[in-house]
Amino acid sequence: MFRSADILLLFVVFSSMLLGILVPQVTGYFRPYPLYGMMFLLFLSFLSLELSEIGRLLRRHFVFTSWLVFCKVLAFPVLVFMGLKFTFPRFAVAGLLLSGVSTGVVAPFISTLVRSNGGLVLVLVVTSSMLVPFTLPALVKFLVGRSVAISLWGMMRVLGMIVFVPIASVELMKRFTPSLAKRISRRRYAISLVIFAIINFGVFSKYGAYFKQAPGVLVSASLVAIALGGLYFCLGLGCAWRAAPEDKMASAIAAANINNVLIIVFSARFFGPLEATVAAMYMIPFFLVLFPMRAYEKFASRS
């Protein structure tokens, strides 16, 4: 069920997380680079697709795509927050933030590892990223009762840079140096592994000391993050249950492979260490979700 590429990916991801925690004095040099790593991963994802294909997909499946976006940025956050509020209230805000954030820029890469509609995943990345600066602060205000003084322009600027700079770079490269674009695309997997390691070094070196001082918090945050990852995968499949298997997988990827790095940044600024820790530990289910994806892929192929 698993390929050697999957095993290598998981090894790189989790070993880089561990190194980030254990040797922050070395991996700390990568702290400024997670944002740029995310941009480069999206750049790699767009290399294999044409913008015209994404536009046609959005026009052809506008209602379905709108439904998935609604579920991702509004319905899922409310459902998760209310569930945690009555079961594990300590983690309710962390669950709200993770549920309400946009689909991560790594999601298109994940979509290449399984049979899914990669174009739909890219559409969901772009649309959810543009909506989150408005929807997430509103959800926090409405559900938590806290007014988060997040600059909408600041969020839009960051998300716009993450999404549109890679798109523009890909189009320019395809137009002026198409041979270079093809060479990079052929080596996309190996390059992505390096970027994953850099992102993890930068993220986990910052919180390494906190993890060592409060191992109990680390364990509980990890368990909550893993449970949320499984829940997101199931919700993603559920809201697209009548769709084709490739579209259902795309919906599950968009729901589970979220922009948790953005929540790490926002939690550190507007909330507390618990929310930032849960967001950081979401790196675990972010990639472990490959297991249920492979299982569903096998199930769908037999149906």
Backbone torsions as a table, in degrees:
resi	resn	phi	psi	omega
1	MET	NA	-34.9	179.2
2	PHE	-102.9	141.8	178.0
3	ARG	-97.1	164.6	179.5
4	SER	-61.6	-32.7	178.3
5	ALA	-62.9	-37.0	177.7
6	ASP	-64.7	-45.0	-179.3
7	ILE	-62.7	-42.7	179.2
8	LEU	-63.1	-41.5	178.4
9	LEU	-59.4	-49.4	-178.9
10	LEU	-63.1	-38.5	178.8
11	PHE	-62.9	-47.2	-179.4
12	VAL	-62.6	-44.1	-176.7
13	VAL	-63.4	-51.2	-173.5
14	PHE	-77.7	-30.4	175.4
15	SER	-69.3	-37.2	177.8
16	SER	-69.9	-33.4	173.7
17	MET	-62.2	-46.1	-178.7
18	LEU	-63.8	-43.4	178.7
19	LEU	-64.2	-37.7	178.0
20	GLY	-60.2	-37.2	179.5
21	ILE	-76.4	-41.8	-171.8
22	LEU	-80.1	-35.0	-176.7
23	VAL	-126.6	61.5	-178.2
24	PRO	-63.6	-22.7	179.3
25	GLN	-67.1	-22.1	177.2
26	VAL	-97.0	-51.9	-176.0
27	THR	-72.5	-15.1	179.3
28	GLY	-61.3	-20.0	178.0
29	TYR	-63.7	-18.1	-177.1
30	PHE	-94.5	4.7	-176.9
31	ARG	-58.4	-34.9	-179.3
32	PRO	-74.7	-5.9	-165.4
33	TYR	-106.3	-7.2	179.6
34	PRO	-55.3	-40.9	-179.7
35	LEU	-61.0	-44.0	-179.8
36	TYR	-70.4	-31.1	175.3
37	GLY	-64.2	-40.9	177.0
38	MET	-61.5	-41.7	179.0
39	MET	-63.4	-41.0	-178.1
40	PHE	-69.3	-33.5	176.9
41	LEU	-64.8	-40.1	177.2
42	LEU	-67.5	-37.0	174.8
43	PHE	-56.1	-45.7	179.2
44	LEU	-63.6	-36.7	-179.1
45	SER	-67.3	-37.7	-178.5
46	PHE	-75.8	-16.0	-179.3
47	LEU	-60.4	-32.4	-175.2
48	SER	-94.0	3.1	-178.1
49	LEU	-128.9	155.3	175.0
50	GLU	-102.8	140.8	178.4
51	LEU	-59.4	-33.1	179.6
52	SER	-63.1	-34.4	177.9
53	GLU	-64.5	-41.6	179.9
54	ILE	-65.9	-41.0	178.1
55	GLY	-62.3	-42.4	178.4
56	ARG	-64.1	-40.6	-179.9
57	LEU	-63.1	-42.6	-179.0
58	LEU	-65.3	-41.0	179.3
59	ARG	-68.4	-38.0	-175.8
60	ARG	-74.8	-30.6	-176.4
61	HIS	-125.8	45.0	-174.5
62	PHE	-62.8	-45.4	-177.5
63	VAL	-64.6	-46.0	-179.7
64	PHE	-62.8	-44.4	179.8
65	THR	-64.2	-41.2	178.8
66	SER	-62.4	-38.6	177.7
67	TRP	-63.1	-44.3	179.8
68	LEU	-64.3	-40.2	179.0
69	VAL	-65.4	-42.2	177.2
70	PHE	-58.5	-46.3	178.8
71	CYS	-61.0	-43.0	-174.3
72	LYS	-67.8	-46.9	-170.7
73	VAL	-97.8	-10.5	-178.7
74	LEU	-128.1	-56.5	-173.5
75	ALA	-67.1	-49.8	-178.7
76	PHE	-60.1	-45.7	-180.0
77	PRO	-59.0	-42.7	179.7
78	VAL	-64.5	-45.0	-179.1
79	LEU	-61.5	-47.1	-178.2
80	VAL	-67.0	-43.3	-179.3
81	PHE	-61.2	-46.4	-178.7
82	MET	-65.2	-38.9	178.1
83	GLY	-63.4	-44.7	-179.9
84	LEU	-71.6	-32.1	-179.0
85	LYS	-61.2	-33.4	-177.9
86	PHE	-97.5	-6.7	-179.9
87	THR	-116.9	-54.7	179.1
88	PHE	-131.2	74.0	-172.3
89	PRO	-59.2	-25.0	179.8
90	ARG	-60.4	-29.6	-175.8
91	PHE	-104.2	9.0	-174.8
92	ALA	-63.3	-43.8	-178.7
93	VAL	-67.3	-41.5	177.5
94	ALA	-59.6	-42.0	178.1
95	GLY	-64.7	-38.9	178.2
96	LEU	-62.9	-45.9	-177.5
97	LEU	-64.0	-45.0	-179.5
98	LEU	-68.1	-38.4	-179.3
99	SER	-69.4	-32.2	-173.9
100	GLY	-91.1	-5.5	-178.8
101	VAL	-79.3	165.3	-176.7
102	SER	-72.0	163.3	171.9
103	THR	-61.8	137.4	-174.3
104	GLY	-74.9	154.7	-179.3
105	VAL	-71.5	-11.5	176.0
106	VAL	-80.9	-16.8	-177.2
107	ALA	-54.6	-42.8	177.4
108	PRO	-60.3	-33.9	176.1
109	PHE	-65.7	-43.8	178.7
110	ILE	-60.4	-36.1	-178.4
111	SER	-65.1	-21.7	178.0
112	THR	-79.0	-14.0	-177.9
113	LEU	-87.2	-17.5	-179.7
114	VAL	-130.8	170.8	177.9
115	ARG	-80.2	105.5	-178.3
116	SER	-150.9	169.6	177.5
117	ASN	-86.1	92.1	-176.9
118	GLY	-62.1	-35.2	178.1
119	GLY	-62.6	-40.9	178.5
120	LEU	-64.2	-39.3	177.7
121	VAL	-60.9	-44.6	178.9
122	LEU	-62.5	-41.0	177.8
123	VAL	-60.4	-42.7	-179.2
124	LEU	-68.4	-33.5	175.3
125	VAL	-61.4	-49.5	-176.0
126	VAL	-67.0	-48.8	-175.4
127	THR	-67.5	-43.7	-180.0
128	SER	-66.9	-34.5	178.6
129	SER	-65.1	-34.5	-179.9
130	MET	-78.2	-23.3	-178.6
131	LEU	-89.6	-30.6	-173.3
132	VAL	-56.7	-37.3	178.1
133	PRO	-58.2	-22.5	178.9
134	PHE	-98.2	-43.0	-173.1
135	THR	-75.3	-40.9	-174.8
136	LEU	-67.3	-48.3	175.8
137	PRO	-59.9	-35.9	179.2
138	ALA	-66.1	-40.9	178.1
139	LEU	-64.1	-42.3	178.8
140	VAL	-62.3	-43.6	179.5
141	LYS	-63.7	-44.3	-174.7
142	PHE	-74.3	-43.3	-173.3
143	LEU	-90.5	-37.7	-176.9
144	VAL	-94.6	-23.5	-178.2
145	GLY	78.6	21.7	-179.8
146	ARG	-119.3	129.8	176.7
147	SER	-86.8	112.7	-178.0
148	VAL	-91.2	118.0	-176.5
149	ALA	-81.3	60.8	177.7
150	ILE	-92.2	127.7	177.6
151	SER	-68.7	117.2	178.1
152	LEU	-59.9	-40.9	179.0
153	TRP	-64.1	-38.6	179.0
154	GLY	-64.2	-44.4	178.2
155	MET	-64.7	-43.8	-179.3
156	MET	-64.5	-36.7	179.5
157	ARG	-65.3	-44.5	-179.8
158	VAL	-65.7	-49.2	-178.7
159	LEU	-66.2	-38.5	177.4
160	GLY	-63.0	-40.5	177.4
161	MET	-63.7	-42.9	-179.0
162	ILE	-61.5	-39.0	-173.1
163	VAL	-90.0	-48.9	-167.7
164	PHE	-87.5	-27.5	175.1
165	VAL	-62.8	-46.1	175.4
166	PRO	-61.3	-39.6	179.6
167	ILE	-61.4	-48.2	-179.7
168	ALA	-63.4	-39.1	-180.0
169	SER	-64.1	-41.2	178.8
170	VAL	-63.5	-45.3	-178.6
171	GLU	-63.2	-40.5	178.3
172	LEU	-66.0	-41.4	-179.8
173	MET	-66.7	-42.0	179.6
174	LYS	-64.1	-31.2	-177.8
175	ARG	-80.0	-42.0	-171.9
176	PHE	-102.8	-29.1	178.8
177	THR	-136.5	64.6	-176.8
178	PRO	-61.2	-32.6	179.8
179	SER	-65.8	-38.0	177.1
180	LEU	-65.4	-40.3	178.3
181	ALA	-60.6	-40.8	179.7
182	LYS	-67.3	-39.7	179.9
183	ARG	-65.2	-42.0	178.1
184	ILE	-65.2	-41.2	-179.6
185	SER	-61.3	-38.1	179.7
186	ARG	-66.4	-25.7	-178.8
187	ARG	-105.3	20.5	-173.2
188	ARG	-60.5	-40.1	-176.4
189	TYR	-64.4	-49.4	-179.0
190	ALA	-62.6	-41.6	179.3
191	ILE	-64.1	-39.7	-179.6
192	SER	-62.1	-39.1	179.1
193	LEU	-60.8	-41.8	178.5
194	VAL	-63.1	-42.4	-179.4
195	ILE	-65.7	-40.3	176.9
196	PHE	-57.9	-44.1	-179.9
197	ALA	-62.7	-42.8	-179.9
198	ILE	-63.1	-43.4	178.9
199	ILE	-61.0	-46.4	-179.5
200	ASN	-65.5	-39.6	175.9
201	PHE	-57.3	-47.5	-177.5
202	GLY	-65.9	-39.0	-177.5
203	VAL	-74.0	-52.1	-170.0
204	PHE	-80.4	-20.5	175.1
205	SER	-66.9	-29.4	-178.7
206	LYS	-72.0	-31.4	-176.0
207	TYR	-109.4	8.3	-178.2
208	GLY	-58.2	-45.6	-178.7
209	ALA	-63.3	-40.5	179.7
210	TYR	-65.0	-40.3	178.8
211	PHE	-62.0	-40.2	-178.5
212	LYS	-69.8	-35.1	-177.7
213	GLN	-77.6	-27.2	-176.4
214	ALA	-132.0	69.1	-178.0
215	PRO	-63.4	-29.8	178.2
216	GLY	-63.6	-41.3	176.8
217	VAL	-64.0	-38.3	179.3
218	LEU	-61.3	-44.5	-179.0
219	VAL	-65.8	-48.7	-178.5
220	SER	-64.4	-39.7	177.9
221	ALA	-64.5	-37.5	178.9
222	SER	-65.5	-43.4	-179.7
223	LEU	-64.4	-42.3	177.8
224	VAL	-63.5	-43.1	-179.8
225	ALA	-62.5	-42.8	179.5
226	ILE	-64.1	-42.9	178.1
227	ALA	-62.1	-41.4	178.1
228	LEU	-63.6	-41.0	178.6
229	GLY	-59.5	-44.6	177.3
230	GLY	-64.2	-40.0	178.9
231	LEU	-64.3	-44.1	179.7
232	TYR	-60.6	-41.8	178.8
233	PHE	-59.6	-46.1	-179.6
234	CYS	-65.9	-41.3	178.4
235	LEU	-64.1	-38.9	178.3
236	GLY	-62.1	-43.8	176.0
237	LEU	-64.8	-42.4	-175.0
238	GLY	-63.7	-39.9	-176.5
239	CYS	-76.7	-6.8	177.1
240	ALA	-124.4	30.2	-169.6
241	TRP	-62.3	-31.6	-178.4
242	ARG	-86.1	-3.0	-177.0
243	ALA	-82.8	173.6	176.0
244	ALA	-66.2	154.8	-178.0
245	PRO	-54.1	-40.0	180.0
246	GLU	-65.4	-35.9	178.4
247	ASP	-73.0	-36.7	176.3
248	LYS	-63.2	-41.1	178.3
249	MET	-64.8	-40.3	177.7
250	ALA	-61.1	-41.2	178.3
251	SER	-63.9	-41.8	178.8
252	ALA	-65.0	-40.1	177.9
253	ILE	-63.3	-45.2	-179.1
254	ALA	-63.2	-32.3	-179.2
255	ALA	-79.1	-37.0	-173.2
256	ALA	-93.3	-33.6	-177.7
257	ASN	-93.8	83.2	-169.9
258	ILE	-100.7	171.7	-178.9
259	ASN	-86.3	64.8	-176.4
260	ASN	-67.7	-24.9	177.9
261	VAL	-62.5	-37.2	177.4
262	LEU	-63.6	-38.6	179.2
263	ILE	-69.4	-32.7	174.9
264	ILE	-58.6	-45.6	-178.9
265	VAL	-65.0	-48.1	-177.1
266	PHE	-68.6	-38.0	179.9
267	SER	-63.5	-41.9	179.9
268	ALA	-62.3	-29.4	-176.6
269	ARG	-90.4	-39.2	-170.1
270	PHE	-114.1	-13.1	-177.3
271	PHE	-125.4	-127.6	-176.6
272	GLY	-137.6	-178.0	-178.3
273	PRO	-65.6	-27.5	-179.2
274	LEU	-64.8	-48.0	-179.9
275	GLU	-62.8	-40.5	178.4
276	ALA	-65.8	-37.0	180.0
277	THR	-67.6	-44.5	178.0
278	VAL	-60.9	-42.1	178.7
279	ALA	-63.2	-40.9	178.6
280	ALA	-66.1	-42.7	-178.5
281	MET	-72.6	-10.3	174.7
282	TYR	-66.1	-12.9	173.0
283	MET	-56.7	-28.3	-178.9
284	ILE	-66.9	-60.3	178.9
285	PRO	-69.0	-21.5	178.7
286	PHE	-52.7	-39.0	-179.2
287	PHE	-103.5	-28.9	177.2
288	LEU	-65.7	-19.8	178.6
289	VAL	-62.1	-12.3	173.5
290	LEU	-58.3	-31.0	-179.8
291	PHE	-62.5	-56.6	176.9
292	PRO	-64.5	-28.6	176.5
293	MET	-64.0	-45.2	177.5
294	ARG	-63.2	-40.0	179.8
295	ALA	-64.0	-44.0	178.6
296	TYR	-66.9	-38.5	178.2
297	GLU	-58.5	-43.4	179.2
298	LYS	-66.8	-40.9	178.6
299	PHE	-63.3	-44.8	-178.0
300	ALA	-65.6	-34.1	-179.5
301	SER	-69.2	-22.7	179.9
302	ARG	-89.4	-17.1	-176.3
303	SER	-75.8	NA	NA
